[in-house]
């Protein structure tokens, strides 16, 4: 039987899995039409709900203080401060208990307002009881309390009306949907699609089906959902179209087939779920997640999402701007030295794979003679390489040549921390990296970085053997699977020390 922790089962088989398809994949006309259609960038529901809670709590607190400052005759009464902050925070807790914070609730008006006002009333009942039991009712203004209740109720309804209008606008723009592809076909997929479509409040937008079968078990249209190709084409499709979710519609009993499918899909930076709608196995509700009301097993999650993505963005921009200010003198000296030693541009641009295999152009200080630059890195730089200038040897050894990538970070193409982007034709032991290492393209499930776990662990510089690139990839995958904000901070802190203590492979 399938293991109850499917993520473990997938992870144990990843290294044995096949890599990105070696052959050139051509999408069907239907798939290309969908992939080329313009779509709005979606917004995380979790982040929206978090911001609504934060703004609502601040709104109530500011309103309480505004009434206090404008009415209460003794403005320095410190008793009001804990009451206002405590009640505002308690309101947030009770609003959540009343289930007033969800995208589906935000779309309603009467239902949302009724729940909200009932919860707000409970907050004031608790305030009144607390004031009475603590025997401080003579120190709290009744006018202030009643005014805060009624004005707070009006403010909440108006605020939620604004939220409702914004949610409706984003919904119409397609920014609150999870664009979903289904792997599988036939009657199983038909039941799954109908179950999802039955839930009118679902945020799922079904894009199409992908199935390796080509016989009558896999028709071209299933429950109004078109078949767009096979699973290899799904991987290529996801490189061109912003998919959020893939649902595998296969029975749990087909363990080998499920694992084989997941090993192929694992390289994609999206959520992967295994539908449990056909399973006779019945577990507790906590064992499942739910998509459109249908029970699912979580097979793989997008590595960095929701609030973590917000932290990553703020961290990248903050560190990049700070580094640009602090290191600009070093960058200026390096640019002058490069220009004085040899003819040619100061900067060197190189195509590399970025997030989800997207091609990006990164910036580096030129470290080779201009007429010997190797844009594809088809020949790795080795010790004593005659193509490298004297200045180039120093800036490569100290990684000063990488500093212009701060601008790539500011453009949003790189992160400060992440797997280092490799040149397109870089090789180890005469093998392209993705041919040498299983699961190589899974590195691209997150945005590449200026520095990373592999670099501070001694695996920077020349990769002349398969073992060296395997070590890099293993460290990159460990970073992706175990990422935390503290890990990024630690890697940034350790990077300067690693440049001197672990630079024997950097030429």
N, C-alpha and C positions, 0 to 999 in steps of 0.2 A: 504493500500500500504506500501511497504518497506520504512523506513525512509531514508532521503537523507544523513544523517550522520550515516552510518552503524556501525562505531566503537562504537558510543554511545549505539546503540541498542544491540550490543554484550556485552559491559561492564555491562549493566543493568541486563543481564541475566546470568552472569558468576557464581555468588554465588549459583544460583539455578541449575547450570549445573551438569552433572554427572562427577564423578572423573575418574581417571585412572581406566580401567577395572579391576575388582577384580579377574576375572578368568585368568588362565594362557593362554597367547596368543601364538599360534604356527603358524609360517609363512609357506606359501606354498613353495613347492620346487622351483618354479620359483622366488618367492620373496627372498628366502634364497640365491639363486644363484646370484641374483643382489646385495643383501646386502653384500655378502662376496667377491664381486669382488673388487680388489684394485683400488682406485681412488686417484688422486692428490688433495691436499688441494687447494681450489680455492683462487684467489686473488681479492680483491675489485676493481672494475673498477673505482670507485670514487677516491680511493687512488692512483691508477696508474695515472689517469689524473692529479690529484693534484701534484704528483711528477714530471710529465713531464712539467707542467707549471712552477713549481719552478726552475727546472734545466735549462729550456729554458731561463727564465728571467735572471738567474745568468750567463748563457753562453753569452748572448748578452751584459750584463753589463761588464763582465770581458774582452770581446773582445774590447769593446769601450775604456775601460781604458788602455788595452795593447797597442792599436794603439796610444792613446794619450801620454802615457809615452815614447813610442819608437820614436815618430815623432815630436810632438809639441815642439817648441823651448822654450816656456815659460811654464814649467811644473807646476807652482804654480797658473795657471789661474783657479780660483774657478768656473768660468762660466761653465766649462765642466761637473762638478760633477752633478748639477741639470739636465743638458741636457741628460747625460747618464742614470741617474736613471729614469728621467721622461720618456724618450723614451723607455726604457726597460719595464717599467710598462705599458705604453700606448700600447706597442706591445702586451703584454699579453691580454689586454682588447680587442684590435682589432682582435687578433687571435681568441678569443672566439666569437666575433661578426661575424667573417667569418666562424664559425663552423669548426675550424681546430682541436678541442680537443674532440675526442670521440674515443672509441675503434674501431668502424667501419671505421673511417677516418684513424686511425693509420695503418690499414691493407692495405691501398692503397698506391701507390707510386706517379703516375703522378697526380692524382686528389688532393692528399694531398699537393704535392709540388707546384702545380699551385695556390691553395688557399693561401698557406703560403707565397709565393713570392709576390702575389698580395697584401696581407695584410701588408707585410714588406715594400712594396713600398709606401703604404698609410701612414705608420709611417713616412717615410722620406719626403713625401710631406708636412705633418703637421709640421715636424721640420723646413723645409725650409721656410714655411709660417710664423711660429712663429719667426724665426730669422729675417726675413724681416720686419715683423710688429713691432717688438721690437727694430728695428734699431741697431742690434748688429752683423750684418753680417761681419763687419770688424774685430770682435774679435773671430770669429770661423773659423778654418782652413777648406778650401774646400777640400784639400787632405784628411784630417782626416775624414770628413763627407762622401766623396765618398768611401774611403777605408772601412769605417765601413759598408756602405751599401753593397758593393760587397762581402767583406769577411764575413759579417753577413749572406748574402744570401747563400753562400757556407756552412757556419757552420750550418745553419738551415737545409739545405737539408741533410747534412751528419748526423746530430743529429737525424733527423726524420727517416733516413734510418736505423740507429741503433735501434730506437724505433720500427720500423716496423718489424725488424728481431726478436727482443725480443717478440713482440706480437704474431708473427707467431709461435715462439717456445712454448710460454705458451699456445696458442690455440691448438697446436698439442698435448700438454701434458694434455689438458682438464682442465686447471687452470683458464680459463676465461668464463666458462659456468655456468649457473644457473640450477642446477639439479632440475627438476620439476616433481611433481606428480599431477595428475588430479583426483578430486573426482567427480564421476558421470559416466555415460555411455550412450550407445545408440546414437541416432542421434544428440543430443545436443553436446555430447563430440566429436563426429566425425567432426562436423562443426568447433568446437573450435580447434581441432588438425590440421585440414587442413588449417585453417586460420593462425596458428602459423608456420606450415611447409612452407607455401607459402612465408613467409618472409625469404629470403635466408641469410640475414645479422643478423638474430636473434641469441642471445646468449643462447637461451633456449635449454636445452637437456631434452627431454621427457623421463622419466624413466618408467612410467607405470600408469595404472588406478587403482583406488580403489573405489568400489561400494558395498553398502550393498545389493543391489538387486541380486537375483540369477536366475531370469527367463530370457526369451528371450529378454527382454529390455536391458539386460546387457551381451552382448556376451563376449567371452574370449579374442577377439582381436578387437580393434576399430581403423580403419585407421592406421594399422601396429603398434599400441601401445597396448602392452599386459595388460590384467587385472591381477593384482598381489594379490588381496585380497579385504577384506572389510575395513571399516574405522577404526575399532579397530586394525586391522592388520597394517594399515598405521601408527598408533601411535607407534606400536612396531617396524615397519620397519624404521621409522625416528630415533629411538634410535640406530639403527645399521648402518644406511647408511646416509651420510652427505647430506641430502636434503636442498635445499635453498629456495624452493618456493612450495606452494600448491595452485592450482587453483581449486576453487569450480565451477563446471559447472551445475548450477541450475537456473531456472527462478526466477526473483525477486518476482514474484507473490506467490511463495511457501515460504512465510516468515517464518512460523513455522519450516519447514524442514531445511531452510538455517540456522536459529538461532541454531537449535538443532545440526546441523553439526559443526558449528563454536564453539559451547561450548565444543565439544569433541576435536577439533583441537587446541584450544586456549592454551593448556599446552605446545605446541611445540615451540621451539625457532627459528621459521622460519617465512618468510613473507607469509601471507595468502591473496589471492585475490579472488574476486567474479567476474566471467566473465560477461560482459555486452553484449556479442555478440548476445544473444537471446532476449535482452530487446527491447521493442518498445519505451521505454522512451528515449528521446534524450536531453541530457544536453550539456552545453558548454564543450569544450575540457579540460578546467582546472578542471572539475569535475572528470575526469578520470586519471588513470595512464595507461601506455601502456606496454604490454608484448608481444613481437613478433609482434608488430603492432596491437594487439587486445586490445580494450578498457576494462579496469578493474576498479572495485571498491576496494579501499584499506580497508581491513577488520582488519588486524593486521600486524604490522611490527616487524621484529627482534628487540628486545629491544635495544641492543648496537651493532652498526655496523659501517663499513667504518672508518672515521677519529676518531669517538668516541672510536672505538676499539683500534686504535693506541694510543690514549691518555691513555686509561685504562691500556694498556700493559706498557707504559713508566711510568705511575704513580705507578703501582704495583711494578715494578722492582726498581724504585728509592726509594720508601718508604721502601721496604723490605730490600734492602742493607743498607740503613741508619739505620733502626731499628736494624738490626743484629749487626752493629758496635756499636751503642749506648747502646744496651741492653745486649750485650754479657756478661758483668760482672754479671748482675742479673741472667742470664741463667746459668752461671757457678756456682754461689752460690746455686741456686735452685737444680742443679744436684748433688752437693756435699751433700746438706742437705737431699735429697731423699735417696741417697746411704747410708748415715750414719744412718738414722732412721730405715730402713727396708730392708730386702733382696729383690733382684729382679732387673730387668732392670730399668734404669732411664726413658727411654721413653716408652710410651704406644701407640700402633698402633690400629686404629679402622677403619673399613670399613664404609663409608658413601656415600650418593648419591651426586654426583657432577653435573656439567653442563649436561643438557639433560638426567638426571637420570643415567649418567655413574658412575660406582662404582670407588671410589678413596679410598686410605688409608691415613688418616691424622695422624699427629704426635702430641702427647701431653706429658707433663711431667706426670709421673705416680703419681696419688694422692691417690690410694687405696693400700691396702696390696696386694702383687703380687698374692697370692692364692685366692683372692676374686675379682679380676678384672672381670668386666662384659663387655665383648667385644661387645655384641649386645645392651647394655643399655636396657635390657628387664625390669629392675627395676630401676626407677629413683632414683637419690641420693636425700635424704631428710635431714632435719635438724637433726644433731646429729647422722648421719649414722655411725654405727660402722665399716663399711668397709673402711672409709676414715681415713688416717693417720693424725697426728698432722700437719706435713708439708703440707699434702694434703689439709687440711681445709684452710690454709692460702693461698696457691697458687691458689686454686679454687675461694676463695673470691676475690682475687685481679686479677684473670685471668692470672696470671703468667704461669699457666699450659698450656695456649694456645700458648705461645710464639714459641715453636718449629714449629708451622704451618707457620712460616716465610719461612721455607724450602719448604713447599708445594706451597707457592706463587712463590718462585724462580723456582720451577719445572713446574709452569704453571697450577697446579691443582686447586689452590685457587686464589682469588683476595684479596687485602687488605680489600676492602669494598664490601659487598654483603650479601644476605641471609645466615645466618649461616647454615652449613650442619648438618643435624640431623642424629643420629644413626638409623640404619635400623629398629630396633624393638622398638623404643621409643614410649611411649604411654601417652595419657592424658585421665584420667578417664577410664582406661582399654580399650581404643580404640587406635589403631595405628593412627598416625597423619593423614594419608591420608584418613582414614575412618571417622575421627572426623571433618575434615574441607573440605568444598567444594572448588575445584580449588587448592588444596594443591600443586600438582605437577607443577603448573605454576611458583612456586618459582624457579624451575630449568631451566628457560629460560635464565638465566644468570649464570655466574660462581659464586659459593658460596664464601663467604668472611670470614676473620678473625673477622671482626666487621661489624655492620650493623645498619640500622635505628631503628630496634626493640630493639637492645641492648642499644643504647644511650637514648631510650625512656622509659627505665625501664622494658623491657620485656625480660631480661636475667635470666638464672637460672632455677629453678624447674618449670615444666609445669604439675602440678598435676590436673588441670581442663581443660575442653574444651575451656573455655573462654580465658585462658592464651595462648594456642596455636593458637586460632583464632586471638588474638591480634598480635601475632608474624607474622602470615601469612598475615594479613591485612597490617601491616607495611612493610613487604617484598614486597608485590605486589605494594604498593604505591611507594616504592623505584624504582622498575622495570619500572613502567609506567611513572614516573616523573624524571628519572635519568638525572643529569647534572654533568659535571666535578666539579662544585662548591659544589654539594651535597656530593660528595666523600671527598673533602677537609674538609668540615664542619664536617662530621661524624668522620673523623680521628682526627680532632682537639678536638671534644667533648668526644671522647672515654675515655681518662684518667680521666676526671671529672666524667663521669657516673660510673666509677668503684667504686667510694667512695660514691657518692650521691644517686645512684640507684642500690644498691647491696643487698637489703634485701631478694631477692629470690635466691641468689647465695649461694649454700652450698657445 
